[in-house]
Amino acid sequence: MSVDQQMKPTPTRRMATTRRTGIGRAQRREAIALVLPSLIPVLALSIYPLLNGIFLAFTDATLKRNPDTSFIGLANFARLIGDRFFWESFRIGMVWAVSVTVLQLVTAMGLALLLNVDLQLKWLTRLLALVPWAMPPVVVAIMWRMIYSPTSGPLNAVLGFFGGRADTNWLGNFDTALPAVIVVGIWVGMPQTTITLLAGLQQIPEELHEAAAIDGASAITRFRYVTLPSLRPIIAAITSLNFIWNFNSFGLVYVMTEGGPGGKTMLPMLFTYIEAFKNRNIGYAAAMGDVLVVVVVLLLAAYLWAQLKGDREK
C-alpha cells in the first residue's frame, strides 16, 4: 500500500473522527451545563451591579421614590476632581490600607514562624490565633470600643497602673484615632495571613534549610535566602488580597468611629456610603466607586508587575 493510500481517510477513520468530535462537543455541552448555574449568581450579584454602577456614574440619580434620572455625562467626575474631602478620604484610605497590609504581613510572618516550630500545646496556640478571624466585625468593633473607652477601658487602666495617662480618648483624639483603628485592623486580619504563610512554610523542603545550615548559614540568612524566596508567590497573592480587603473596609471603622473625629478616620468607602445613603446622591457616589475601582486595579497591576519582573530577573 502506498503512502498516499495510507494517508487517505477511510470510512472507518472518518467514523472514528466523527465519533471523537461528537464526544468532544457533548463534553463541552456538559461542562457548560455544569458551570452555568454558578455563573448566574456571579452575573446577578457581581457583573450586573458593576455595570449598573458604571452607568449611574454618568447620571444625576438620587435616592428617592420615582426619581427623574437624566444622563449628565462626565459632570460627576468633573465635580469629583475638585472635591477635596473625597481626596482627603482617599489619602486616609491609602494610609490605612498600606499600614494595615504591611504590618499584618510582618506580624503574621513572625507568628507563622513561631507556629511552624515544635511547641507545647501548638494546637491550642493555632486555635487561639484564629479567634479574631472567627469573630464578626461588628462584635470586634464594639469590643475594641470598650477597650479604648477613656473612662472605663482596660487600656487606660493598664496605662494608669504603670504611671501613664489614664484618660486618653483613643478614638476621639485627632492624633490617636487613626493609629488606634489601624491596630484593630491588623488584629482582625492577621489570622488569615498567618494561616496562609504557615501553609507555605510547611511546604518548604527541610533539606533546603539543612543544606544551608551545613554551609554555615545563620537563621537570618536562611530566612532571607531560603524562606522568603519560597514564599514569594504566596506573599504576593495574600498581600494583594489584603490590600483590596483593607482598602474596601467599611463595617469595622464605621462601627468604631463613623469616620470621626473630624474625618480623621473617614475611609473612601465611608465617604461614598455617606454620599449615597445620607446625602442621597447615588450618581455622585457611583462616580466615586468607579474611581476607587480603577485606582485599586492600577495599583495592584503595578505591584504584581513589579513582583513578576523581580521573579524574571532572579
GIQUI-V315924 format. One record per backbone hydrogen bond with DSSP energy under -0.5 kcal/mol. CO is the residue of the C=O (numbers start at 1). NH is the residue of the N-H. Records with the same first field share a line. If there is no record, write none. Layout:
CO = NH / NH
This chain:
2 = 6
3 = 7
4 = 8
10 = 14
11 = 15
12 = 16
13 = 17
14 = 18
15 = 19
16 = 20
17 = 21
18 = 22
19 = 23
20 = 24
21 = 25
22 = 26
23 = 27
24 = 28
25 = 29
26 = 30
27 = 31
28 = 32
29 = 33
30 = 34
31 = 35
32 = 36
33 = 37
35 = 38 / 39
36 = 39 / 40
37 = 41
38 = 42
39 = 43
40 = 44
41 = 45
42 = 46 / 47
43 = 48
46 = 50
47 = 51
48 = 52
49 = 53
50 = 54
51 = 55
52 = 56
53 = 57
55 = 58
56 = 59
58 = 72 / 73
61 = 283
62 = 64
64 = 67
67 = 69
70 = 60
72 = 75
74 = 78
75 = 79
76 = 80
77 = 81
78 = 82
80 = 83
82 = 84
83 = 87
84 = 88
85 = 89
86 = 90
87 = 91
88 = 92
89 = 93 / 268
90 = 94
91 = 95
92 = 96
93 = 97
94 = 98
95 = 99
96 = 100
97 = 101
98 = 102
99 = 103
100 = 104
101 = 105
102 = 106
103 = 107
104 = 108
105 = 109
106 = 110
107 = 111
108 = 112
109 = 113
110 = 114
111 = 115
112 = 116
114 = 117
117 = 119
119 = 122
121 = 125
122 = 126
123 = 127
124 = 128
125 = 129
126 = 130
127 = 130
128 = 131
130 = 134
131 = 135
132 = 135
136 = 140
137 = 141
138 = 142
139 = 143
140 = 144
141 = 145
142 = 146
143 = 147
144 = 148
146 = 149
147 = 155
148 = 170
149 = 153
153 = 157
154 = 158
155 = 159
156 = 160
157 = 161
158 = 162
159 = 164
160 = 163
168 = 170
169 = 172 / 173
173 = 177
176 = 180
177 = 181
178 = 182
179 = 183
180 = 184
181 = 185
182 = 186
183 = 187
184 = 188
185 = 189
186 = 190
189 = 193
190 = 194
191 = 195
192 = 196
193 = 197
194 = 198
195 = 199
196 = 200
197 = 201
198 = 202
199 = 203
200 = 203
201 = 204
205 = 208 / 209
206 = 210
207 = 211
208 = 212
209 = 213
210 = 214
211 = 215
212 = 217
213 = 216
218 = 222
219 = 223
220 = 224
221 = 225
222 = 226 / 227
223 = 228
226 = 230
227 = 231
228 = 232
229 = 232
231 = 235
232 = 236
233 = 237
234 = 238
235 = 239
236 = 240
237 = 241
238 = 242
239 = 243
240 = 244
241 = 245
242 = 246
243 = 247
244 = 248
246 = 249
250 = 254
251 = 255
252 = 256
253 = 257 / 258 / 259
257 = 260
259 = 265
261 = 264
263 = 266
265 = 267
267 = 271
268 = 272
269 = 273
270 = 274
271 = 275
272 = 276
273 = 277 / 278
274 = 278 / 279
275 = 281
280 = 63 / 282
281 = 285
282 = 286
283 = 287
284 = 288
285 = 289
286 = 290
287 = 291
288 = 292
289 = 293
290 = 294
291 = 295
292 = 296
293 = 297
294 = 298
295 = 299
296 = 300
297 = 301
298 = 302
299 = 303
300 = 304
301 = 305
302 = 306
303 = 307
304 = 308
305 = 309
306 = 310
307 = 311
308 = 312
309 = 313
310 = 314
